[in-house]
């Protein structure tokens, strides 16, 4: 879920830009999941674990106010109390039906059993619950934004440095 910027977010982004000599540019801010506890759990998977991908329904971009991910773009990730904790850089973005997720993406998302089958069960449950709460029709063929990323900040959790001038074609969490 996209969130507004705050002085703390601006300072966190500024520290990253200064330390890594990143030129002035726009960035997105998000808190993942539908609750503070879920946000903290997903953030932990980003900081300490295997999570290097995420997905959202395209309708969230078209009518829900979320920003469309851009290859090379940055996202400041908030914890469950809306404090900035991480920054990722988007490596790939693909839009296709939710039920067309592949095993490699399910692995890269790093949640649950990391299988396609488990991913579909978890995401169908999550999006169906949101559909009820937000009064929209859901089915598992809905267009979905599949995003892979590299963790770039904070330094003690960041993935290995990216090559200068380019977004790597593969990264930690990539599965053959």
C-alpha positions in Angstrom: 0.0 0.0 0.0 1.5 3.3 -1.1 2.0 5.8 1.8 2.6 9.6 1.9 6.1 10.9 2.5 7.1 12.3 5.9 10.2 14.1 7.3 11.5 10.7 8.5 11.1 9.2 5.1 12.8 12.2 3.4 15.7 11.9 5.9 16.0 8.2 5.3 16.0 8.7 1.5 18.5 11.5 1.8 20.9 9.4 3.9 20.8 6.7 1.1 21.3 9.2 -1.7 24.2 10.9 0.1 26.0 7.6 1.0 25.5 6.1 -2.4 25.9 9.3 -4.5 22.4 8.7 -6.0 21.3 11.7 -8.1 18.1 13.6 -7.3 15.1 11.5 -8.4 11.6 10.6 -7.5 10.8 7.6 -5.4 7.8 5.7 -4.0 6.9 4.9 -0.4 5.0 1.8 0.7 3.9 -0.2 3.6 3.3 -3.8 2.7 0.4 -6.0 3.7 -3.0 -5.1 5.2 -2.0 -4.6 8.9 0.9 -3.4 11.0 1.8 -7.0 11.9 1.8 -8.1 8.3 3.9 -5.1 7.3 6.5 -6.0 10.0 6.6 -9.6 8.9 7.0 -8.9 5.3 9.7 -6.2 6.1 11.6 -8.9 8.1 11.6 -11.1 5.0 13.0 -8.3 3.0 15.7 -7.3 5.6 16.7 -10.7 6.8 15.4 -13.2 4.4 14.6 -14.3 1.0 12.0 -11.8 -0.2 13.1 -10.1 -3.4 9.8 -9.8 -5.2 6.2 -8.6 -4.6 2.9 -8.5 -6.4 -0.2 -6.2 -6.4 -3.3 -6.2 -8.5 -3.2 -3.9 -11.5 -6.5 -2.4 -10.2 -4.6 -1.0 -7.2 -2.6 1.1 -9.7 -5.5 2.0 -12.0 -8.1 2.9 -9.3 -6.4 2.3 -5.9 -3.9 5.1 -6.1 -0.8 2.9 -6.0 2.1 4.0 -8.2 3.1 1.7 -11.1 6.5 0.2 -10.5 9.3 1.3 -12.8 12.5 -0.6 -13.6 15.3 1.2 -11.9 12.9 3.1 -9.6 13.3 3.1 -5.8 10.8 2.3 -3.1 11.2 3.3 0.6 9.6 0.5 2.7 7.9 1.4 6.0 7.4 -0.8 9.0 4.0 -1.4 10.7 4.3 2.0 12.4 5.1 3.8 9.2 8.8 4.3 10.0 11.2 4.0 7.0 13.3 0.8 7.3 14.5 -0.2 3.8 14.9 0.9 0.2 14.7 -1.3 -2.8 15.5 -0.7 -6.5 13.1 -2.3 -8.9 14.8 -4.8 -11.3 11.8 -6.2 -13.3 8.1 -5.4 -13.7 5.7 -7.7 -15.5 1.9 -7.5 -15.8 0.0 -10.8 -16.3 -3.0 -12.7 -14.8 -2.5 -13.6 -11.1 -3.0 -17.3 -11.9 -0.1 -17.2 -14.4 2.5 -16.7 -11.6 5.5 -19.0 -12.2 7.5 -21.1 -9.7 10.5 -18.8 -9.9 8.5 -15.7 -8.9 6.9 -17.6 -6.0 10.4 -18.6 -4.8 11.7 -15.0 -5.2 8.7 -13.6 -3.2 10.1 -15.6 -0.3 6.8 -16.2 1.6 5.4 -19.4 3.0 6.6 -22.6 1.4 8.0 -20.6 -1.6 6.1 -22.8 -4.0 3.7 -21.7 -6.8 0.9 -23.7 -5.2 1.4 -22.1 -1.8 1.8 -18.7 -3.3 -1.5 -19.0 -5.2 -3.4 -20.1 -2.0 -1.9 -17.2 0.1 -2.5 -14.5 -2.6 -6.0 -15.7 -3.6 -7.0 -15.6 0.1 -5.4 -12.2 0.6 -6.9 -10.6 -2.5 -10.3 -12.2 -2.0 -10.4 -10.7 1.6 -9.5 -7.3 0.2 -12.2 -7.6 -2.5 -14.8 -8.2 0.2 -13.5 -5.3 2.3 -13.2 -2.9 -0.7 -16.3 -4.2 -2.6 -14.7 -5.2 -5.9 -15.1 -8.4 -7.8 -12.0 -10.7 -7.6 -11.0 -13.7 -9.6 -7.6 -15.3 -10.0 -7.3 -14.2 -13.6 -7.1 -10.5 -12.7 -4.1 -8.6 -14.1 -1.4 -8.5 -11.6 1.9 -6.5 -11.3 4.8 -8.8 -10.6 7.9 -6.9 -9.4 11.4 -8.1 -8.5 13.8 -5.9 -6.6 17.3 -5.5 -5.1 17.6 -4.4 -1.5 19.9 -1.3 -1.6 19.5 0.2 1.9 20.2 0.0 4.8 23.9 -0.9 4.3 24.0 -3.8 6.8 21.2 -5.6 4.9 21.8 -4.4 1.3 22.4 -6.9 -1.4 25.8 -6.9 -3.1 26.5 -3.7 -5.0 24.8 -3.3 -8.4 27.0 -2.8 -11.5 27.5 0.9 -12.2 25.1 2.2 -14.7 22.8 -0.8 -14.8 20.2 -2.8 -13.1 21.4 -6.4 -12.7 19.6 -9.1 -14.6 19.6 -11.5 -11.7 20.1 -11.0 -8.0 19.8 -12.6 -4.6 16.8 -14.7 -4.4 16.7 -15.5 -8.1 15.8 -19.1 -8.7 16.8 -21.1 -11.7 
